[in-house]
Amino acid sequence: MKEGEQQARRERWTVDGIEDGPRGRVARVEREDGRTFDLPLHALPEGVREGDVLAVQEGPDGVRVWRLPAETLARREQAQRRLDALNAAPHDGEEIEL
């Protein structure tokens, strides 16, 4: 990996949702700073799904976006562990506190 590439790869976007818009399918994307925006789905890599983590690199030829399957899988597994912990049944008569 080149030095400049490493710096550029620090920006990550997460696909928050995909929906039909008045001008076609759009993906709602969340940046690392929490801001969201919509992009035409055709502007993203083929096969993008909700929850995918994307790497973004700006260069002299424009912006390059690609999927990060390993990071996506790690985030999905982490989210599933949290959900499993929240859904765990109380033990021995414990009450659930809301």
Disulfide bonds with the S-S distance in Angstrom:
none
